[in-house]
Amino acid sequence: MNKIVFYKDKAKGIIEPKLFSDFAEKTAADIAASGQTQTRDGRARLDHNKRTQIRKFYDEVVRLNGNVKSNPDDWDAVLPYINMLIAKAAYANGRNKLVTDDFVNLLKDCIAQVQKPADLDVFANFFESFMGFYRKYE
């Protein structure tokens, strides 16, 4: 799976032009594929990274982004909870592989880039695009 990069030019705040399209779609396909296993008759079955599990993380990112947008002064209080999503994903991974290592790594890559409220907004928008494509590939 390719590493996600939010910005074409971070200093200028220029978002990677294909982040919400090509990169989100490729990432959704990769994450869906990493959660599939083959049945005896050769068909793929999604055993991990089910949409309901992924959706929990998406909903949390959207909630935290909404909190920051409505009260930007809360950024320092919200940032630890954004980082805590990695621990929650690791727990879901350790608990019967509800999510795969690839999904945990995706969250780690994205959250590592969240350093200010605008970055969280980019992450939330990327995750929204990812979820749209994920429905297609799961």
PEWO-V193017 format. One record per helix or strand. SS is the DSSP state (hx for helix, st for strand). FROM is the first residue (numbers start at 1). LEN is the number of residues. Records with the same first field share a line. If there is no record, write none. Layout:
BEGIN
SS: FROM-LEN, FROM-LEN
END
This chain:
BEGIN
st: 7-3, 14-2, 36-3, 44-3
hx: 19-16, 51-20, 72-23, 101-12, 117-21
END
